[in-house]
Amino acid sequence: MSRADTAGAGVRVRRSWSLGLFAGEFTVTLRRWRTLALLAVLAAVPVLVGIAVKIESDGGSGGGSGGGDGGAGPAFMAQVTNNGLFLVFTALAATLPFFLPMAVGVVAGDAIAGEASAGTLRYLLVAPAGRTRLLLAKYATTVAFCLLATLVVAVSALAVGALLFPLGDLTTISGTRITFGEGLARALLIALVVAASLLGVAALGLFVSTLTNSGIAAMATTVGLLTTVQIVDQIPQLHAVQPYLFPHYWLSFADLMREPVYWDDLQKNLGLQALYVAVFGSAAWARFTTKDITT
């Protein structure tokens, strides 16, 4: 076998090992009762919102018509009784400020610290895994959970919306009409944007997870930081720093339901998440590659 063939075989082996490592990490994460409980809570939120809107509408104070620009939650909520697809947007707007990032923060915070507290981290680092590859697998697992958690909310909301409310062509926030198929496509795009909006939290949680050997401490710290940043983002006197906080543009996904679509805040949101991933991902790598895992 030539040197080139040997090198190619080595690359394939490493790639296969990396995919296997990611698959194993993701499977382990999904088997944890804590992860299943988080997904169950996320799936329950659209059910509760849908039932509440249905009871209110049956009571005679139902949702109005038209969009309005008063915020993603209220604008979508007013349309739910007219079209069940709007429950997807409403549920995402309801879960994004706290429930979704909290779930991601718990998974990310437990990624490294949980292994350290369980005493399994040193065994995961046995060759050919390596620290960098393991860290990438942990982050890829968290990213996959971001997507899964968002889709759980969206699918649950779509099912409840179809059961409780009519479906059909829908009116955008701008007041224009689009077909149900286009609305469904926009719902999928919105779910992807919401999942991407959580990447900064995932990177922050992974960095915190490398700082301690206690999974509970890492999860609590990540959720605490998330809550603090959310509070800071709501204080008017701190408006100068708010555009640099990762949750500031989270609800910009509502602009995907305008005609034409407003891209400015969406681009700022995705760019800000990429910046947080770069900064805290690098910090996590720098910390983890020098972390003492012998104790």
N, C-alpha and C positions, 0 to 999 in steps of 0.2 A: 504494500500500500504506500502511495506517495505521501510526501509531507502535506500537500494540499488536501488529499483525501482524509488524512488524519485530522487536520485542522477542521475540515468541514464536519467530520463525524463528531468532533469535540463540541462544536457549536450546536449541533443538533441535540446532543446529549444535554448540554446546559439549558437549551431552550425547553426541552422536554421536562427537565427537572424543575425549571421555573414555573411552567404551566401546572405541573403536578403539585408544586408547593402552594401555588395560588388556589388550586382546586381544593386541596386539603384544608387550607386555612379557611376558605369560604364555607366549606361543609361543616367544619368544627364550629364556626361562628353561628351558623344557622341552627345547629343542634342545641345550642345553649338555651335554657329555659328563659333567661333574661331577654335574649334576642326575640324569641317567639312571643313573649309578653309585650315587648315594645311594638312588634308588628301587629299584634292583636289590638292594642290600644289605638294605633294609627288607623286600622281598618274600622274601628268602632266610631271614630270621630265623624266621618261622613254619614253614618247611620243616624247618629244623634242629631246632627245638623238637619238632615233630610226630614226626620220625624218632627223636629221642632218647627220647621218651615211648613210642613203639611198641616200640623195642628193649628198653626197660626192662620194659614190660608183658609182652612175649613171653618175657622171661627169668624171669618168675615173681614179680616184685616189683611188679606193676601197681598202678595208682592205686586208692585206697580209695573209700569211699562217704561221702556226707554232705558238708556244707560246712565248717563251722568258721569261726572268726573270726581265724585266725592270720595274716592278710594276704592281699592280693588274689592275688598270684602263687601261693603254696602252696594256697590254697583252691580256685582254679580248676584248678591242675595236678592235684589229686587227682581231679577229675571228667572230665578229658580222655578217659580210656580208656572211660568210660561213655557219653560223648556228645561227638562231634567239635566241636559248637558251642562247647564250652568252650575249644577251642584259640584261638578269636578273642579271648576275654577274657585268656587266658594270654599270647598274643603281644603284645597291647596293653600288658599289665602289664610284660612283659619289655622292650619297646622304649621305653616312655614315659620311664623315668628317664634314658636316655642317647641311644639311636639316633635317636628322633624329634626331640627338641629339638636335637641336634647337626645333623641335616639342615636343620632350619628355621633354626638359627643361621648355617649356612653360606650359605644362600640370602639371608637377611636382611642378613647382614654384607656380602655382595657387591653388594647392590642399588644403592647409590649409589657406594661406593668403587670397585667394579669398573668402573663407567662412567668414573669420574674417571681411574683408572689406564690405561684403554684410550684415553683422549682423546676419548670420544664424549659425555661429559656436556654439554658446551657446545652440541653440535648438538641434543641432546634438548630443551634449554631454549629453542630458537628458537620464537617465537610461532607458533601460539596455545597451546602447551603450558603454559608457566608453571611456576614452581617448586612451588607448592602442588599443582597438578593432577598433576604428575609424581610428587611424593612420595606422594600418595594412590594413584596407579596402582601404584607400587612396593610399597606396603604391601598393597594389594588383591591383588597378585600373590603376595606372601608368604603372605597368609591363604589364598588358593586352594591354594597348595602345602601348607599345613598340612592342609587337608582331603584333598587328593589323597594325600599321604603316609600319612595315617591310614587311608584307604580301601584303599590298596595293601596295608598290613599286614592289615587285616580280611578283605579278599577272598582274599588268599593263604592266610590261616589257615583260612578257611571251606572253600576248595577242598581243602587238605591234610587238614583234619579230616574232610571227607566221604569222602575216599579211604581214609584209614587207620582211621577209627573209626566206630561206628554213630551214626546221628542219630535224634532222636525227642524225646519229652517230656523235660524236664530238671528237675533239682532245684536250687532257688535256694540261696544261702548260708544262708538261714534254715531250710532243710529242707522248704519247701513245693514242690509240683509245679506247673509251668506247661507249656503246650503248646509245641511246637516253633515255631509261628508267633509266639507271644508272645515266645519266647526270641530269635527272629530280629529282631523289632522292637526288643527291648531291646539287642541287639548293635548295631543301627544307631544307636540313641540313645547308646549308650556311645561309639561311634566319633565321633559329633558332639561329645560332651562332651570327649573326648580332644583333638580338633582345636581346640576352644575353649580348652583348657588350655594350648595352645601360643601363644596370641595375645600373652601377656606377653613371651615369648622373642622373638617376631617384632618387637614394638615396641622392645625393648632392642637387638636386632641392627640394626634400621634406624637407631636413634640413633647407635650406634657407627659405622655405615657413613658417617654424615655428618661424623664427626670426622677422617677421614683420607682420603687419596687413594690408599691402597694397599688393594686388595681382599683380599690375603692377610693383611695386618695386621688388617683389620676382622674377617675370618672367625676368625682365631686368637684375637683379643681376645674376641669373642662366645663362642666355645667355652670359652675360659679362664674367663670370668665365670660361664658356666653350670656348669662343673665346680666352681668355688670355692663358688658358692651351694649346690650339691648337698652338698658336704662340710660346710659350715656347718650345713645342715639336719639333719645326722646327729650333730652333737656335742651331747651331753646338757646340757653346761654353758651352752649358748647357747639354751636352750629359750625364753627370753623374746622373742627376735627371730624365731624360726622361723615363727610364724604369719603373719609379714609377708613371707616369702620366697615367690616365685612357684611353686616346685615343692612347697611343703609339703602342699598338698591334692590333688596330682595323682592319687593312687591312690584318691581318694574315689569315682571312677566305679564301684568295686566295690559301692557302696551301691545302685546301680541293679539289682543282682541280689539284693536282699533283698526280703522280702515282710512288711510293707509297705516301700516304699522309704524310706531315710533321706535326708532332703533337706538337713540342716544343713551338713555339710561340702561338699556339692555347691554350695550357694549361696555358701558362703565362698570356694570355689575360683573360681567364675565372677566373683564380686565382686572378688576379688583380681586376676584377670586384667584386668578392666575398669579397675581402678585403675592397673595398670602400663601399659596401653595409653594411658590419658589422660596419665599423667606423662611417659613416654618418647616418646609420639607428639607431645606438645606440645614437648618438648625437641628432638626431631628437626626439627619444623617451624621452631622458632626458630633453630636452627643452620643449616638448609639454606637458609632464605630470606635469610640474611645471608652465606652461604658465598661466598668468592671462587673462581670457577670459570674465571678467565681465565688462570691459570698451570697 
